[in-house]
Amino acid sequence: MRADYREFMERFDVRLFNDSFDFESDGNRFYQLFRNYLLGAALSQRWKIKFWLLAIVNSKNTNLDGLPHETEFGHFRSKLVDPSTAVIITWQQVVGAVKEDPQLGEPRSYLTSHPLL
């Protein structure tokens, strides 16, 4: 399947990943981010807009090797031609922002009482 992704980028003349990106190992390691980033590129071409990838993670979780998601996301960003198009935030940051806005009572109540956050 990753060969199909490479063909997509070549067909549409899109360079998303730098020369250090390996389609097999990095494509596997960052599979979900990789696929979503490609989807963003495809939609941005179709709709003639710029795209960004926003990942929202739980800061209490880690990857299988015990690395925080923020660290692993940093490794993914280091493979991008334009790392400014990929951003990560945590649900804990969202909760903090929602707590500060008095008009967001319902989401604040839901997020602050969520057992996984």
C-alpha positions, 0 to 999 in steps of 0.5 A: 500500500505504501507504494500507492502512497508514493505513486499518489505523491508523484502523480500530483507532484507533491513532496510532503516528506524529506529525504530521510523519510523511509516509506517502509519503516517510517510509513509503518512507524507513523502509519496513522499520522502518515495516512492522515497527512496524505489525506490532508494533501489530497483534500487540499489539492482538490479544494485548493486550500492549505492543510494542517494536521492537528493531533489531539492526544491524552498526555497520560498515554504513551506509545508502545515503547513508553515514549510520550506521544508528543515526543513521537510526534516530534519525530514524525514532524522531523520527517516533513518538508514543512513541519509547521503544518503538523501540530499536536495538543493534548486533551489536558490543554483543551480542558485548560483552555475550556476552563478559562471560557465562561461560555463553554460550560457544557464542554467544560463539565464533560471534559473535567468529569471524563474518567480518562482525562 
